Amino acid sequence: MADCKSKIKVVADIKKNRLYIKVSGDLDAQSLDKLYTEIRFCVADLKNYFNVIEDISQCNIIYLNGLDVYKKIINYLVSNMVGEIIRVIETNNISYKQIVNFTEKIQCYIQMYVTNIDEAEKKLKQAIKRNCIRFKLYGPGVEYMINSMPGIGYLIDVSTSGCAIKSPTIPVSVGSETIVSITFDNHDTLMSKFNINARVVRSNNDMFAAHFSNFDDSNKEQLYKRLAYEVGRLTCYS
């Protein structure tokens, strides 16, 4: 556990395999660096797919480059195989608005927001059933096959258990079996293309969601590493 001028508190709950973060007050450069250090220290005691509850409802980021540090924290959590992240916020708080605007422009995990700790605990119980964080990416091509007919679309989000695809060129129906192909830029050590069997679990005219099937732990790990690498790239989009 760490406390920095009553502004930062980071606790690793080993039994629950969970990281608790509470940040309050005006955060300057020193405080943000301290937060990053304490998170790294605590994560070392946790296992893969640890979950995070982060309370930022009473904080303000006053450091000009504070969001760069926030991005470093995102990258670190993802690279260490975080499970789910629930963020407690105050919607009128300026830091909340800063973070929302920032994360909308970067490759990131899907943000999950609540307004109090009790709600965070309930949300986390629901999220644990999925046991994998969802990523929002820009750029990778997505193809799919339905009844030997090829279609293309755009990723809404993707995790190691499934994905959501918007603007599909070939309509699909719930229960359909498909093969989803996700292609990334070539990389020396990471896999660049994943062909994954999947079953459609939700569908409408503009999108469909599919759950990956027969996707073993080795392939899940390879996909997670690739998604973590993509999120770690600092490219922003206007």
DRENTORSE-721524 format. One record per atom (N, C-alpha, C): z, y, x. Coordinates in steps of 0.02 Angstrom, whole numbers. Atoms other than C-alpha are relative to their C-alpha. Example, Ala and Ser with C-alpha at 12.3 -4.5 7.8 and 13.67 -1.06 7.14 Angstrom:
BEGIN
[atom [0,-59,45]]
[atom [390,-225,615]]
[atom [0,60,45]]
[atom [-3,-59,-42]]
[atom [357,-53,684]]
[atom [37,55,-39]]
***
This chain:
BEGIN
[atom [0,-60,43]]
[atom [0,0,0]]
[atom [0,62,44]]
[atom [3,-62,-39]]
[atom [-39,175,62]]
[atom [4,60,-46]]
[atom [-6,-62,38]]
[atom [3,349,4]]
[atom [-15,58,46]]
[atom [20,-56,-42]]
[atom [-78,506,72]]
[atom [14,65,-37]]
[atom [-18,-65,30]]
[atom [11,668,21]]
[atom [-2,-3,-76]]
[atom [-3,11,72]]
[atom [34,599,-156]]
[atom [-69,5,-33]]
[atom [67,-5,27]]
[atom [-155,603,-176]]
[atom [-35,-67,-4]]
[atom [36,63,-6]]
[atom [-209,427,-129]]
[atom [49,-58,0]]
[atom [-39,61,0]]
[atom [-136,257,-170]]
[atom [-47,-59,-8]]
[atom [44,59,0]]
[atom [-225,95,-130]]
[atom [43,-62,7]]
[atom [-41,61,0]]
[atom [-147,-75,-170]]
[atom [-45,-61,-8]]
[atom [34,64,7]]
[atom [-215,-250,-143]]
[atom [48,-49,-34]]
[atom [-39,51,35]]
[atom [-146,-374,-272]]
[atom [-31,-67,19]]
[atom [28,62,-27]]
[atom [-173,-538,-179]]
[atom [-5,-54,-54]]
[atom [-2,51,52]]
[atom [-124,-649,-326]]
[atom [-57,8,-50]]
[atom [53,-13,48]]
[atom [-247,-567,-445]]
[atom [-68,9,34]]
[atom [61,-15,-38]]
[atom [-376,-541,-306]]
[atom [-32,65,-26]]
[atom [20,-63,31]]
[atom [-386,-360,-362]]
[atom [21,59,43]]
[atom [-14,-62,-36]]
[atom [-392,-188,-283]]
[atom [13,55,-50]]
[atom [-17,-57,43]]
[atom [-304,-43,-368]]
[atom [-5,64,43]]
[atom [9,-64,-35]]
[atom [-353,134,-317]]
[atom [20,56,-49]]
[atom [-17,-58,40]]
[atom [-273,293,-383]]
[atom [-7,62,44]]
[atom [13,-62,-38]]
[atom [-332,464,-325]]
[atom [15,59,-46]]
[atom [-17,-59,41]]
[atom [-259,629,-386]]
[atom [1,62,44]]
[atom [-1,-63,-37]]
[atom [-262,812,-337]]
[atom [-68,19,28]]
[atom [62,-24,-32]]
[atom [-392,906,-236]]
[atom [-12,-38,65]]
[atom [14,42,-58]]
[atom [-475,792,-110]]
[atom [-40,39,52]]
[atom [36,-32,-55]]
[atom [-523,869,56]]
[atom [-29,-54,45]]
[atom [32,47,-45]]
[atom [-615,788,201]]
[atom [49,-52,28]]
[atom [-50,45,-28]]
[atom [-457,714,277]]
[atom [22,-53,-51]]
[atom [-22,46,52]]
[atom [-402,637,112]]
[atom [-53,-53,-15]]
[atom [53,48,14]]
[atom [-571,557,80]]
[atom [-9,-50,56]]
[atom [4,46,-56]]
[atom [-578,483,254]]
[atom [58,-49,-2]]
[atom [-58,43,6]]
[atom [-403,416,226]]
[atom [-11,-52,-55]]
[atom [15,45,54]]
[atom [-459,339,62]]
[atom [-45,-56,24]]
[atom [48,49,-27]]
[atom [-604,251,148]]
[atom [36,-49,46]]
[atom [-37,42,-47]]
[atom [-489,185,285]]
[atom [47,-48,-36]]
[atom [-47,42,35]]
[atom [-358,120,164]]
[atom [-35,-53,-42]]
[atom [38,50,38]]
[atom [-488,33,56]]
[atom [-22,-56,47]]
[atom [21,52,-48]]
[atom [-556,-58,209]]
[atom [59,-43,21]]
[atom [-60,36,-20]]
[atom [-380,-107,260]]
[atom [20,-50,-54]]
[atom [-22,43,54]]
[atom [-338,-179,89]]
[atom [-51,-54,-18]]
[atom [52,50,16]]
[atom [-504,-267,58]]
[atom [3,-59,47]]
[atom [-5,54,-49]]
[atom [-474,-369,215]]
[atom [46,-57,-24]]
[atom [-47,50,25]]
[atom [-335,-461,119]]
[atom [-26,-35,-63]]
[atom [25,27,62]]
[atom [-444,-504,-31]]
[atom [-58,-48,11]]
[atom [54,49,-3]]
[atom [-568,-644,-67]]
[atom [-63,29,-31]]
[atom [63,-20,31]]
[atom [-750,-629,-117]]
[atom [7,6,-76]]
[atom [2,-14,71]]
[atom [-782,-562,-292]]
[atom [68,26,-26]]
[atom [-60,-36,22]]
[atom [-619,-464,-295]]
[atom [-21,55,-49]]
[atom [15,-52,50]]
[atom [-610,-340,-440]]
[atom [38,63,17]]
[atom [-28,-66,-17]]
[atom [-569,-155,-432]]
[atom [14,40,-63]]
[atom [-14,-52,50]]
[atom [-481,-34,-549]]
[atom [15,64,38]]
[atom [-5,-63,-36]]
[atom [-502,143,-487]]
[atom [15,57,-49]]
[atom [-21,-55,44]]
[atom [-410,289,-570]]
[atom [-16,66,35]]
[atom [19,-65,-28]]
[atom [-496,455,-532]]
[atom [8,54,-53]]
[atom [-5,-46,57]]
[atom [-442,541,-693]]
[atom [33,66,18]]
[atom [-37,-61,-17]]
[atom [-334,670,-604]]
[atom [-19,28,69]]
[atom [19,-24,-67]]
[atom [-435,711,-448]]
[atom [-60,47,-4]]
[atom [57,-45,-9]]
[atom [-558,844,-391]]
[atom [-25,-7,71]]
[atom [30,4,-67]]
[atom [-678,824,-246]]
[atom [-19,71,21]]
[atom [14,-69,-22]]
[atom [-676,992,-155]]
[atom [-36,2,66]]
[atom [34,5,-64]]
[atom [-754,930,7]]
[atom [-75,-1,-13]]
[atom [71,-9,14]]
[atom [-938,982,13]]
[atom [-38,-66,7]]
[atom [35,63,-12]]
[atom [-995,814,84]]
[atom [40,-60,-26]]
[atom [-43,53,25]]
[atom [-868,714,-15]]
[atom [-38,-58,-31]]
[atom [38,53,31]]
[atom [-1000,617,-109]]
[atom [-33,-46,51]]
[atom [25,44,-54]]
[atom [-1069,552,57]]
[atom [52,-53,17]]
[atom [-54,48,-12]]
[atom [-899,471,87]]
[atom [4,-48,-59]]
[atom [0,42,60]]
[atom [-903,406,-91]]
[atom [-54,-54,5]]
[atom [55,48,-10]]
[atom [-1070,324,-52]]
[atom [19,-53,52]]
[atom [-23,47,-50]]
[atom [-993,244,104]]
[atom [48,-51,-32]]
[atom [-46,45,34]]
[atom [-856,171,-7]]
[atom [-38,-49,-44]]
[atom [43,43,41]]
[atom [-986,103,-129]]
[atom [-31,-55,44]]
[atom [33,47,-45]]
[atom [-1080,22,15]]
[atom [48,-52,27]]
[atom [-48,45,-29]]
[atom [-923,-53,88]]
[atom [23,-52,-51]]
[atom [-21,46,52]]
[atom [-863,-130,-75]]
[atom [-54,-51,-15]]
[atom [55,45,16]]
[atom [-1033,-202,-113]]
[atom [-13,-50,57]]
[atom [14,44,-57]]
[atom [-1059,-272,63]]
[atom [54,-53,9]]
[atom [-55,49,-3]]
[atom [-891,-361,47]]
[atom [7,-41,-64]]
[atom [6,44,59]]
[atom [-945,-448,-114]]
[atom [53,15,-53]]
[atom [-43,-20,55]]
[atom [-849,-350,-244]]
[atom [-22,-35,-64]]
[atom [16,31,63]]
[atom [-840,-428,-417]]
[atom [-19,51,-53]]
[atom [12,-53,49]]
[atom [-821,-291,-548]]
[atom [42,61,18]]
[atom [-35,-63,-12]]
[atom [-769,-109,-537]]
[atom [7,38,-66]]
[atom [-14,-38,60]]
[atom [-685,-19,-682]]
[atom [30,67,22]]
[atom [-22,-67,-21]]
[atom [-661,169,-663]]
[atom [33,36,-58]]
[atom [-37,-39,49]]
[atom [-529,267,-759]]
[atom [-16,74,11]]
[atom [24,-69,-9]]
[atom [-593,443,-791]]
[atom [27,46,-55]]
[atom [-9,-53,50]]
[atom [-562,606,-884]]
[atom [-68,34,-7]]
[atom [69,-21,7]]
[atom [-729,657,-957]]
[atom [-11,74,14]]
[atom [7,-72,-15]]
[atom [-694,843,-934]]
[atom [14,16,73]]
[atom [-16,-10,-71]]
[atom [-647,818,-751]]
[atom [-65,12,39]]
[atom [60,-17,-37]]
[atom [-772,896,-631]]
[atom [-22,-55,47]]
[atom [18,55,-45]]
[atom [-763,749,-511]]
[atom [-37,-55,-37]]
[atom [36,50,40]]
[atom [-816,631,-650]]
[atom [-73,21,-8]]
[atom [68,-23,8]]
[atom [-969,738,-682]]
[atom [-39,-2,65]]
[atom [32,5,-65]]
[atom [-1006,747,-496]]
[atom [-22,-71,15]]
[atom [14,70,-16]]
[atom [-997,559,-477]]
[atom [-56,-27,-45]]
[atom [53,23,46]]
[atom [-1104,525,-632]]
[atom [-68,27,22]]
[atom [64,-30,-22]]
[atom [-1239,646,-574]]
[atom [-24,-32,65]]
[atom [19,29,-64]]
[atom [-1235,572,-399]]
[atom [-25,-72,-7]]
[atom [18,70,5]]
[atom [-1241,389,-448]]
[atom [-64,-11,-41]]
[atom [63,5,37]]
[atom [-1386,421,-568]]
[atom [-60,7,47]]
[atom [56,-13,-46]]
[atom [-1491,469,-416]]
[atom [-5,-51,56]]
[atom [1,47,-54]]
[atom [-1451,323,-303]]
[atom [-2,-71,-26]]
[atom [-6,71,16]]
[atom [-1466,135,-301]]
[atom [73,-18,3]]
[atom [-73,7,7]]
[atom [-1295,79,-357]]
[atom [15,-58,-46]]
[atom [-21,47,51]]
[atom [-1195,-43,-460]]
[atom [6,38,-66]]
[atom [-7,-30,66]]
[atom [-1185,-12,-647]]
[atom [71,25,-9]]
[atom [-65,-30,7]]
[atom [-1042,107,-680]]
[atom [33,-21,-66]]
[atom [-39,17,60]]
[atom [-905,53,-802]]
[atom [59,48,-4]]
[atom [-50,-53,7]]
[atom [-794,194,-866]]
[atom [46,-13,-60]]
[atom [-49,2,55]]
[atom [-635,194,-971]]
[atom [44,61,8]]
[atom [-41,-61,-2]]
[atom [-506,327,-1010]]
[atom [74,-13,15]]
[atom [-69,14,-19]]
[atom [-342,236,-970]]
[atom [5,-69,31]]
[atom [-10,62,-36]]
[atom [-270,91,-871]]
[atom [-1,-61,-46]]
[atom [-1,57,47]]
[atom [-238,-21,-1023]]
[atom [-71,-20,-19]]
[atom [70,14,18]]
[atom [-420,-5,-1073]]
[atom [-36,-32,59]]
[atom [31,29,-60]]
[atom [-470,-44,-893]]
[atom [17,-74,7]]
[atom [-20,70,-4]]
[atom [-370,-206,-894]]
[atom [-38,-43,-51]]
[atom [36,37,52]]
[atom [-451,-260,-1058]]
[atom [-74,-7,18]]
[atom [70,1,-19]]
[atom [-624,-214,-996]]
[atom [-12,-50,57]]
[atom [6,45,-58]]
[atom [-596,-311,-836]]
[atom [2,-73,-22]]
[atom [-3,69,25]]
[atom [-548,-469,-931]]
[atom [-67,-20,-30]]
[atom [66,14,28]]
[atom [-713,-457,-1024]]
[atom [-52,-8,54]]
[atom [50,1,-54]]
[atom [-811,-423,-865]]
[atom [7,-61,43]]
[atom [-11,57,-43]]
[atom [-732,-567,-770]]
[atom [-38,-61,-25]]
[atom [38,56,27]]
[atom [-819,-688,-887]]
[atom [-71,-2,29]]
[atom [67,-3,-30]]
[atom [-983,-628,-811]]
[atom [3,-14,75]]
[atom [-15,15,-70]]
[atom [-908,-640,-634]]
[atom [-54,23,49]]
[atom [48,-27,-48]]
[atom [-1042,-535,-552]]
[atom [-16,72,-19]]
[atom [15,-69,12]]
[atom [-1077,-352,-532]]
[atom [-75,10,-12]]
[atom [70,-15,15]]
[atom [-1238,-278,-600]]
[atom [-23,60,42]]
[atom [28,-52,-43]]
[atom [-1350,-171,-490]]
[atom [-58,36,-34]]
[atom [56,-41,21]]
[atom [-1467,-29,-534]]
[atom [-41,17,62]]
[atom [42,-10,-58]]
[atom [-1613,-26,-413]]
[atom [-64,38,-19]]
[atom [65,-33,9]]
[atom [-1772,75,-391]]
[atom [-51,-33,46]]
[atom [54,21,-45]]
[atom [-1932,-2,-328]]
[atom [-21,-73,-2]]
[atom [24,69,-5]]
[atom [-1931,-194,-326]]
[atom [-44,-20,-59]]
[atom [45,22,53]]
[atom [-2074,-271,-422]]
[atom [30,-59,-38]]
[atom [-25,54,42]]
[atom [-2033,-388,-567]]
[atom [-58,-30,-38]]
[atom [50,37,39]]
[atom [-2149,-520,-636]]
[atom [37,-56,-36]]
[atom [-30,56,36]]
[atom [-2112,-657,-762]]
[atom [-56,-41,-31]]
[atom [50,46,28]]
[atom [-2202,-806,-837]]
[atom [27,-29,-66]]
[atom [-17,27,65]]
[atom [-2198,-855,-1021]]
[atom [-58,-43,-24]]
[atom [53,46,24]]
[atom [-2297,-1008,-1079]]
[atom [-63,7,42]]
[atom [54,-4,-49]]
[atom [-2405,-997,-922]]
[atom [-36,66,-1]]
[atom [30,-66,2]]
[atom [-2443,-815,-960]]
[atom [42,48,42]]
[atom [-38,-46,-43]]
[atom [-2395,-687,-826]]
[atom [11,68,-32]]
[atom [-16,-67,23]]
[atom [-2308,-526,-871]]
[atom [34,39,55]]
[atom [-36,-42,-48]]
[atom [-2236,-379,-776]]
[atom [45,49,-38]]
[atom [-46,-48,30]]
[atom [-2097,-255,-809]]
[atom [39,37,54]]
[atom [-41,-40,-46]]
[atom [-1967,-142,-730]]
[atom [74,-18,-9]]
[atom [-70,18,4]]
[atom [-1788,-186,-687]]
[atom [42,56,-31]]
[atom [-53,-44,24]]
[atom [-1652,-104,-790]]
[atom [62,-11,43]]
[atom [-54,19,-46]]
[atom [-1519,-198,-694]]
[atom [-8,-73,18]]
[atom [5,69,-23]]
[atom [-1496,-361,-600]]
[atom [66,-20,31]]
[atom [-59,28,-32]]
[atom [-1352,-472,-545]]
[atom [-18,-70,24]]
[atom [13,69,-21]]
[atom [-1335,-647,-474]]
[atom [-1,-48,-59]]
[atom [1,44,59]]
[atom [-1323,-714,-652]]
[atom [-56,16,-49]]
[atom [54,-17,46]]
[atom [-1466,-624,-738]]
[atom [-27,70,12]]
[atom [30,-66,-7]]
[atom [-1567,-467,-763]]
[atom [-23,26,-68]]
[atom [29,-31,59]]
[atom [-1632,-345,-893]]
[atom [-64,35,22]]
[atom [66,-26,-18]]
[atom [-1815,-293,-892]]
[atom [-27,43,-56]]
[atom [28,-45,50]]
[atom [-1893,-145,-981]]
[atom [-76,1,4]]
[atom [73,-7,5]]
[atom [-2073,-114,-1036]]
[atom [-37,-64,19]]
[atom [35,62,-15]]
[atom [-2126,-298,-1030]]
[atom [-71,0,-29]]
[atom [70,0,24]]
[atom [-2315,-323,-1045]]
[atom [-15,-58,-46]]
[atom [8,57,44]]
[atom [-2298,-492,-1130]]
[atom [65,-8,-40]]
[atom [-62,5,39]]
[atom [-2175,-507,-1276]]
[atom [33,-68,10]]
[atom [-38,62,-6]]
[atom [-2037,-637,-1264]]
[atom [48,-4,-59]]
[atom [-48,10,55]]
[atom [-1917,-710,-1392]]
[atom [63,-32,27]]
[atom [-65,28,-20]]
[atom [-1734,-758,-1379]]
[atom [-5,-76,3]]
[atom [2,72,-10]]
[atom [-1716,-935,-1313]]
[atom [-59,-23,42]]
[atom [57,19,-41]]
[atom [-1880,-933,-1217]]
[atom [20,-14,71]]
[atom [-10,15,-70]]
[atom [-1882,-1010,-1045]]
[atom [-53,37,41]]
[atom [47,-40,-40]]
[atom [-1961,-904,-909]]
[atom [17,-8,74]]
[atom [-13,-5,-72]]
[atom [-1976,-885,-721]]
[atom [-6,74,18]]
[atom [-1,-70,-20]]
[atom [-1927,-713,-656]]
[atom [-10,4,75]]
[atom [14,-9,-72]]
[atom [-1998,-658,-488]]
[atom [16,72,19]]
[atom [-20,-66,-24]]
[atom [-1916,-511,-398]]
[atom [-20,6,72]]
[atom [28,-7,-67]]
[atom [-2003,-447,-243]]
[atom [25,65,33]]
[atom [-24,-56,-40]]
[atom [-1928,-333,-109]]
[atom [-46,9,60]]
[atom [36,-9,-63]]
[atom [-2000,-259,50]]
[atom [19,-55,49]]
[atom [-14,51,-50]]
[atom [-2013,-381,194]]
[atom [59,20,44]]
[atom [-59,-11,-42]]
[atom [-1856,-400,300]]
[atom [5,-58,49]]
[atom [-2,51,-52]]
[atom [-1825,-494,462]]
[atom [47,-58,-16]]
[atom [-49,53,11]]
[atom [-1673,-592,401]]
[atom [15,-13,-73]]
[atom [-16,8,70]]
[atom [-1654,-565,214]]
[atom [-61,-25,-39]]
[atom [55,23,42]]
[atom [-1757,-652,80]]
[atom [-33,58,-35]]
[atom [38,-55,30]]
[atom [-1893,-542,10]]
[atom [-26,-15,-70]]
[atom [24,17,67]]
[atom [-1945,-638,-146]]
[atom [43,-56,-29]]
[atom [-41,48,35]]
[atom [-1843,-733,-274]]
[atom [-37,-21,-64]]
[atom [29,28,61]]
[atom [-1921,-847,-405]]
[atom [55,-39,-35]]
[atom [-61,25,31]]
[atom [-1784,-888,-529]]
[atom [-14,-23,-72]]
[atom [3,23,70]]
[atom [-1783,-996,-686]]
[atom [50,38,-42]]
[atom [-44,-40,42]]
[atom [-1709,-900,-831]]
[atom [-13,-15,-74]]
[atom [6,7,73]]
[atom [-1678,-905,-1018]]
[atom [12,68,-32]]
[atom [-6,-65,33]]
[atom [-1704,-752,-1128]]
[atom [59,-2,-49]]
[atom [-60,-2,43]]
[atom [-1540,-705,-1213]]
[atom [0,61,-47]]
[atom [4,-60,43]]
[atom [-1587,-536,-1290]]
[atom [-70,29,7]]
[atom [69,-24,-3]]
[atom [-1754,-459,-1335]]
[atom [-14,50,-56]]
[atom [29,-44,51]]
[atom [-1835,-313,-1426]]
[atom [-67,25,28]]
[atom [67,-21,-19]]
[atom [-2000,-219,-1412]]
[atom [-3,33,69]]
[atom [0,-40,-61]]
[atom [-1947,-117,-1261]]
[atom [32,-34,60]]
[atom [-34,32,-56]]
[atom [-1844,-239,-1156]]
[atom [20,-71,-18]]
[atom [-33,64,12]]
[atom [-1773,-411,-1135]]
[atom [49,-14,57]]
[atom [-49,21,-49]]
[atom [-1624,-486,-1045]]
[atom [-3,-75,7]]
[atom [5,72,-14]]
[atom [-1625,-656,-962]]
[atom [59,-23,43]]
[atom [-54,30,-40]]
[atom [-1488,-769,-894]]
[atom [-31,-50,47]]
[atom [27,46,-50]]
[atom [-1529,-860,-733]]
[atom [28,-70,-10]]
[atom [-22,70,7]]
[atom [-1521,-1050,-742]]
[atom [-20,-40,61]]
[atom [12,42,-58]]
[atom [-1514,-1184,-608]]
[atom [-5,42,64]]
[atom [0,-45,-58]]
[atom [-1476,-1047,-482]]
[atom [63,-15,39]]
[atom [-58,26,-35]]
[atom [-1363,-1125,-352]]
[atom [35,53,42]]
[atom [-42,-49,-36]]
[atom [-1227,-1040,-249]]
[atom [-35,28,62]]
[atom [34,-23,-61]]
[atom [-1334,-1031,-92]]
[atom [-51,55,-17]]
[atom [49,-50,20]]
[atom [-1473,-937,-182]]
[atom [34,63,-28]]
[atom [-37,-58,24]]
[atom [-1346,-826,-270]]
[atom [25,43,58]]
[atom [-24,-37,-58]]
[atom [-1273,-779,-102]]
[atom [-57,39,33]]
[atom [57,-34,-30]]
[atom [-1446,-738,-34]]
[atom [-21,60,-42]]
[atom [18,-56,43]]
[atom [-1485,-629,-185]]
[atom [52,55,5]]
[atom [-52,-52,-5]]
[atom [-1317,-540,-174]]
[atom [-9,39,65]]
[atom [9,-34,-64]]
[atom [-1347,-502,11]]
[atom [-58,48,-3]]
[atom [58,-45,5]]
[atom [-1517,-430,-30]]
[atom [15,60,-44]]
[atom [-18,-56,44]]
[atom [-1449,-325,-174]]
[atom [48,48,35]]
[atom [-47,-42,-38]]
[atom [-1307,-263,-63]]
[atom [-38,42,51]]
[atom [40,-38,-49]]
[atom [-1434,-213,69]]
[atom [-38,57,-34]]
[atom [38,-51,36]]
[atom [-1538,-119,-58]]
[atom [44,58,-21]]
[atom [-47,-52,20]]
[atom [-1387,-25,-124]]
[atom [22,42,60]]
[atom [-22,-35,-60]]
[atom [-1339,20,54]]
[atom [-50,50,27]]
[atom [51,-48,-21]]
[atom [-1500,115,79]]
[atom [15,67,-35]]
[atom [-25,-65,24]]
[atom [-1461,302,59]]
[atom [-52,40,-40]]
[atom [51,-37,36]]
[atom [-1621,347,-32]]
[atom [25,27,-66]]
[atom [-17,-31,63]]
[atom [-1591,469,-175]]
[atom [-64,18,-38]]
[atom [57,-15,42]]
[atom [-1706,506,-320]]
[atom [16,59,-44]]
[atom [-11,-60,40]]
[atom [-1725,671,-408]]
[atom [-21,-11,-72]]
***
